[in-house]
Amino acid sequence: CLSYCTAACVCVIYQVLLGTGGGSVKLFETSSSQYLWEVTSDISYPRILSVACGPSIFAVSASDTVIPHSTSSHRTLTLTSPSLPSHRAAAEMTAMEVKGSSGGPGTVRRGDLPIPGGVYVWDLKSQKMKCSLPLSPLPVAVNCMSFNHNSNLLLTGAVDGMIRLFDVFQQECLCAWRAHSGEVFNVQFSSDETSVYSMGSDSAFCQWSIIQSGAKVTQFWVDESACNPARGWSPQPGGHCFPTTPRGNLFAFESEDRYVLTCSHQKAIIYAVGQESNLRSVVTISGHSGPVTCVDWLHGRSYSTCLTGSTDCAINVINLLKN
């Protein structure tokens, strides 16, 4: 997972945070391709799932090592006890019985296995961890995160279908709601930060109110592959398919939320947001030989820039003039 950040000083320095499968986060300076530093997350959760960066802090979500899907009807799963204080209460559950694909209330599952995880906030300058954020009722793997403009608030979307909104400095969850019937794949604030956009494994693209604490504002209708563009796709006929959990931005809005850029098979699509939040396809961006799996939209004074990334290992950069 990747996240880029800017540091304000005499000039603007663009930096990139890289989260790895080995539990570490690395910072690179893009202008010089210089590697600056590396920090390691909680050893109990060695796989970095998502990284979000603000002006002075960054957040890391991590989980236990991915557990292969099991078709057996009965097995015992042993979990490593988390080492951080906020997780010690849940660490008493060091073994769980897994029977088929069903579970008791509050059980978080991907397939038939629970996926635990944690969210940690770090200081960008000192490279020291400030806190771990409380995930209730149990520590759960978080697929995606997004800061608001000043990094006081952090949005998270998890494998239990829940969106949680945190006050980072108070280290508390302000509100939480079930947004999707499956996993949450992507979350973002609206431009005025009064609502939240999300995509999930249930193929739903929704807008939620923050003021009314998770009330659904609308559901958008986009290309059927937008929420998981690489699902079922293989680079070779009959070969191994890509993982079913996408990483990165599945959608990106322009600065005033009037247009939205989305993923799909082999192309990106820009929709105009009309009255009552109806979407109308206005631009198709092609040029990839595989599914477009992540997008971004950067905003300038006279033009804006769309970026599309694909399973073909290419990143396309498209400049759009403003009317």
NORWOTA-V259926 format. One record per backbone hydrogen bond with DSSP energy under -0.5 kcal/mol. NH is the residue of the N-H (numbers start at 1). CO is the residue of the C=O. E is the energy in kcal/mol with one decimal. If there is no record, write none. Layout:
# NORWOTA-V259926
nh->[NH/NH]
co->[CO/CO]
e->[E/E]
This chain:
# NORWOTA-V259926
nh->[3/5/7/8/9/9/13/13/14/15/16/17/18/19/20/23/25/26/27/28/29/30/30/31/32/33/34/36/36/37/39/41/45/47/48/48/49/50/52/54/58/59/60/61/62/63/64/68/75/77/79/79/87/88/91/92/93/94/96/98/99/100/100/102/107/109/110/112/113/116/118/119/120/121/122/123/124/124/125/127/130/131/133/136/141/143/143/144/146/148/151/154/155/156/157/158/159/161/163/164/165/166/166/167/168/168/171/172/174/174/175/177/179/179/180/184/185/185/186/188/190/193/196/197/198/199/200/201/203/205/206/206/207/208/209/210/211/213/214/217/218/220/222/226/228/231/233/239/242/246/252/254/257/260/261/262/263/264/266/267/268/269/270/271/271/272/273/274/274/277/278/280/282/283/285/286/288/292/293/293/294/295/296/298/300/304/305/306/307/308/309/310/311/313/316/318/320/322]
co->[17/15/13/6/7/11/7/11/12/5/28/3/26/1/24/20/39/18/37/16/34/14/28/14/29/29/29/27/34/27/25/23/42/63/20/46/61/61/59/57/122/52/120/50/118/47/116/66/98/96/77/94/84/85/87/89/90/92/77/75/97/73/98/99/104/107/113/110/110/114/62/133/60/131/58/128/56/122/56/123/121/121/119/134/115/141/157/157/155/153/148/166/146/164/144/162/141/158/177/156/175/154/164/172/152/166/167/167/165/172/165/163/161/177/161/158/183/199/199/197/195/190/208/188/206/186/204/183/200/220/198/204/218/196/215/194/194/210/209/207/207/205/220/223/225/228/230/236/233/244/261/259/254/271/252/269/250/292/264/264/285/262/283/260/269/280/258/272/278/274/275/272/270/270/268/284/266/264/291/309/309/249/307/305/303/320/298/318/296/316/294/314/291/310/308/306/304/302]
e->[-1.9/-2.7/-1.2/-0.5/-0.6/-0.8/-1.2/-0.5/-0.6/-2.6/-2.8/-4.1/-3.0/-2.8/-2.3/-1.1/-2.8/-2.8/-2.4/-2.7/-2.9/-1.6/-0.6/-0.6/-0.5/-1.1/-1.3/-2.7/-0.5/-0.9/-2.4/-3.1/-1.6/-2.2/-2.0/-0.6/-2.7/-1.3/-2.3/-3.3/-2.1/-3.0/-2.8/-2.5/-2.4/-2.4/-1.1/-0.5/-1.6/-1.9/-0.5/-2.2/-1.8/-1.3/-1.1/-0.9/-1.6/-1.7/-1.9/-2.0/-0.6/-0.6/-0.5/-0.9/-1.9/-0.5/-2.4/-0.7/-1.2/-0.6/-2.3/-0.5/-2.8/-2.8/-3.2/-2.8/-2.6/-0.5/-0.6/-1.6/-3.0/-1.5/-2.4/-0.6/-1.9/-0.6/-1.6/-1.6/-1.8/-1.7/-1.1/-2.0/-3.1/-2.1/-2.4/-2.0/-2.1/-1.5/-2.7/-2.1/-2.7/-2.8/-0.5/-2.8/-2.5/-0.8/-1.2/-1.5/-2.8/-0.6/-1.2/-2.0/-2.7/-0.7/-1.6/-2.2/-0.6/-2.5/-1.7/-2.0/-2.2/-1.1/-2.7/-3.0/-2.3/-1.9/-1.3/-2.5/-1.6/-0.6/-2.4/-0.5/-2.6/-3.2/-3.1/-2.5/-1.0/-1.5/-3.2/-2.9/-1.3/-3.1/-0.6/-2.2/-0.7/-1.6/-2.1/-2.6/-2.0/-0.7/-1.9/-2.2/-2.1/-2.2/-3.3/-2.6/-1.2/-0.6/-0.5/-0.6/-2.7/-1.9/-3.1/-2.8/-0.5/-3.1/-3.3/-0.7/-4.1/-1.4/-1.5/-1.9/-2.9/-1.6/-3.4/-0.7/-0.7/-2.3/-0.7/-1.8/-1.5/-2.3/-1.9/-3.2/-1.2/-2.8/-2.8/-3.3/-2.6/-2.1/-3.0/-1.5/-1.8/-1.4/-2.5/-3.0/-3.7/-2.0]
